Amino acid sequence: MNYDNPIGQWLKKERRAAGLTQEQFALYSGLGLRFVRDLEQGKPTVRLDKVNQALAMFNKQAVVGDMQEERHGNHTQEW
């Protein structure tokens, strides 16, 4: 896996800056180690409630917002 996932990338950076291993972060956040690893590696299907549980460790949450243009194709999908 190694998908482009800005939340996972941000979380990994912040976790490391806090001096936490993945194991410590999983323990302190109440999440499973596998989930933390999957999220940081960019797994495309993760539960939003657990993402918010992870983000809450840094006083953050995922919220609804406008989509950004795709980085690789420079286009957005319209519904």
Backbone bond lengths (Angstrom), bond angles and torsions (degrees), N, CA, C in turn:
res aa  C-N    CA-C-N  psi(-1)  N-CA   C-N-CA  omega(-1)  CA-C   N-CA-C  phi
1 M - - - 1.445 - - 1.517 108.49 -
2 N 1.173 123.57 156.64 1.448 128.99 169.97 1.503 106.88 172.71
3 Y 1.290 115.32 60.49 1.446 122.26 -178.65 1.524 109.16 -80.86
4 D 1.315 115.34 158.08 1.456 120.55 176.44 1.519 107.92 -78.20
5 N 1.319 117.13 102.28 1.454 122.92 -176.99 1.521 108.27 -131.40
6 P 1.346 117.74 101.75 1.461 118.57 -176.49 1.527 114.02 -63.80
7 I 1.318 118.56 -32.11 1.468 119.63 178.82 1.522 109.79 -67.10
8 G 1.316 116.99 -46.95 1.454 120.63 178.74 1.516 112.34 -61.55
9 Q 1.337 116.56 -41.02 1.461 120.56 178.84 1.523 110.56 -65.26
10 W 1.332 116.76 -42.96 1.468 120.98 179.52 1.524 110.19 -63.55
11 L 1.330 115.85 -45.39 1.458 120.28 -178.57 1.527 111.30 -61.16
12 K 1.314 116.58 -42.91 1.468 120.72 179.51 1.535 110.56 -61.58
13 K 1.330 116.40 -43.77 1.460 120.96 179.47 1.533 111.11 -62.61
14 E 1.318 116.68 -45.65 1.460 120.82 -179.29 1.531 112.12 -68.28
15 R 1.330 116.24 -38.81 1.465 120.09 178.04 1.520 110.32 -61.21
16 R 1.317 115.50 -45.49 1.471 119.74 179.53 1.527 111.19 -65.26
17 A 1.345 116.69 -40.90 1.463 120.65 179.10 1.531 110.86 -62.40
18 A 1.330 116.37 -30.97 1.468 121.52 177.73 1.522 111.80 -79.57
19 G 1.332 116.55 -4.82 1.460 120.76 179.07 1.514 114.07 75.38
20 L 1.331 116.24 26.08 1.467 120.52 -178.51 1.522 111.46 -104.24
21 T 1.304 116.04 138.74 1.457 120.62 170.16 1.535 107.71 -78.02
22 Q 1.305 116.60 167.35 1.468 119.27 175.27 1.523 110.45 -60.64
23 E 1.311 116.76 -38.40 1.456 121.17 -179.88 1.527 111.02 -63.64
24 Q 1.327 116.66 -45.48 1.462 120.61 178.92 1.525 110.92 -63.83
25 F 1.321 115.77 -44.15 1.460 119.62 -179.61 1.522 110.56 -61.10
26 A 1.320 117.13 -43.57 1.466 121.09 178.63 1.528 110.24 -60.00
27 L 1.301 116.82 -45.26 1.464 121.38 -179.69 1.531 111.61 -62.76
28 Y 1.321 116.84 -49.88 1.471 121.19 -176.61 1.526 112.76 -68.17
29 S 1.334 116.87 -31.93 1.470 120.08 -177.84 1.525 112.52 -87.42
30 G 1.336 116.63 -13.84 1.459 120.23 -177.89 1.520 113.01 81.07
31 L 1.318 116.37 17.18 1.464 121.60 179.49 1.524 109.84 -103.48
32 G 1.298 115.55 162.75 1.456 119.92 175.64 1.515 111.36 -78.84
33 L 1.312 116.05 148.69 1.458 121.27 178.77 1.524 110.96 -59.32
34 R 1.310 116.95 -41.32 1.476 119.94 179.93 1.527 110.95 -60.06
35 F 1.346 117.07 -41.45 1.460 119.68 179.08 1.527 110.72 -62.56
36 V 1.320 117.28 -45.21 1.470 121.01 -179.78 1.522 109.47 -60.07
37 R 1.305 117.15 -45.14 1.471 120.37 179.03 1.521 111.29 -62.77
38 D 1.328 116.61 -46.07 1.466 120.43 179.64 1.523 111.26 -60.53
39 L 1.318 117.00 -44.21 1.460 121.19 -179.80 1.522 111.21 -62.06
40 E 1.314 117.29 -47.04 1.464 121.00 -179.25 1.519 112.10 -67.00
41 Q 1.320 117.35 -28.12 1.459 120.64 179.43 1.518 112.08 -86.73
42 G 1.335 116.65 -2.35 1.461 119.87 174.26 1.499 115.96 87.36
43 K 1.318 118.36 25.18 1.461 119.93 178.18 1.538 108.70 -53.15
44 P 1.320 117.99 129.01 1.463 120.38 -173.55 1.528 114.63 -73.33
45 T 1.310 118.37 -15.97 1.463 120.38 -179.93 1.517 109.64 -123.30
46 V 1.318 115.52 100.85 1.460 122.04 176.17 1.523 108.09 -132.85
47 R 1.308 116.33 155.24 1.463 120.76 -178.74 1.525 110.65 -77.84
48 L 1.320 115.28 130.23 1.455 120.70 -177.40 1.522 111.87 -63.66
49 D 1.319 117.88 -36.53 1.464 118.95 178.89 1.524 111.06 -61.93
50 K 1.332 116.63 -36.53 1.466 119.65 178.51 1.526 111.37 -75.38
51 V 1.332 117.17 -33.58 1.460 120.08 174.89 1.521 108.72 -60.52
52 N 1.331 116.86 -45.97 1.460 119.95 179.07 1.521 112.07 -65.93
53 Q 1.308 117.34 -32.19 1.463 120.55 175.74 1.527 109.95 -63.61
54 A 1.331 116.39 -40.80 1.464 120.68 177.74 1.526 110.57 -67.93
55 L 1.317 117.04 -45.36 1.463 120.96 -178.77 1.525 112.09 -65.01
56 A 1.331 116.70 -29.72 1.468 120.89 179.74 1.524 111.79 -61.02
57 M 1.311 117.79 -23.34 1.463 120.82 177.01 1.532 110.97 -61.12
58 F 1.339 116.21 -23.50 1.467 121.27 179.94 1.531 110.80 -117.21
59 N 1.346 115.03 23.50 1.464 121.68 177.88 1.530 111.90 58.21
60 K 1.320 116.72 41.19 1.468 123.46 179.67 1.516 109.03 -128.55
61 Q 1.356 115.98 164.22 1.455 121.38 173.43 1.518 109.46 -151.73
62 A 1.302 116.78 153.96 1.456 122.05 175.34 1.519 107.76 -81.59
63 V 1.328 116.95 131.15 1.456 121.93 -178.83 1.521 109.94 -131.49
64 V 1.308 115.67 164.31 1.455 121.08 178.19 1.526 109.21 -71.67
65 G 1.314 115.95 136.51 1.465 121.30 177.99 1.520 109.66 -157.60
66 D 1.297 116.34 170.62 1.455 121.26 178.34 1.524 109.73 -66.38
67 M 1.318 115.59 142.33 1.463 120.20 178.68 1.519 109.59 -75.75
68 Q 1.318 115.45 144.04 1.452 121.15 174.96 1.518 108.28 -88.77
69 E 1.322 115.98 159.05 1.465 119.27 177.24 1.520 109.25 -64.01
70 E 1.330 115.69 146.31 1.460 119.63 176.99 1.517 108.94 -64.19
71 R 1.307 115.76 139.92 1.462 120.26 -177.00 1.521 112.71 -72.40
72 H 1.327 117.25 -32.25 1.455 119.46 -173.05 1.519 112.77 -90.09
73 G 1.326 117.39 -33.59 1.451 119.46 -175.80 1.514 114.06 -107.02
74 N 1.340 117.09 -7.97 1.459 122.01 -178.58 1.525 112.64 51.43
75 H 1.311 116.36 38.94 1.458 120.39 174.73 1.509 109.05 -145.04
76 T 1.312 115.96 158.00 1.451 120.51 176.90 1.508 107.68 -116.97
77 Q 1.298 114.92 151.79 1.462 119.55 178.96 1.524 109.35 -89.16
78 E 1.311 115.43 133.47 1.452 119.46 177.90 1.521 108.79 -102.87
79 W 1.292 116.26 144.50 1.459 122.08 -178.40 1.485 111.63 -101.18
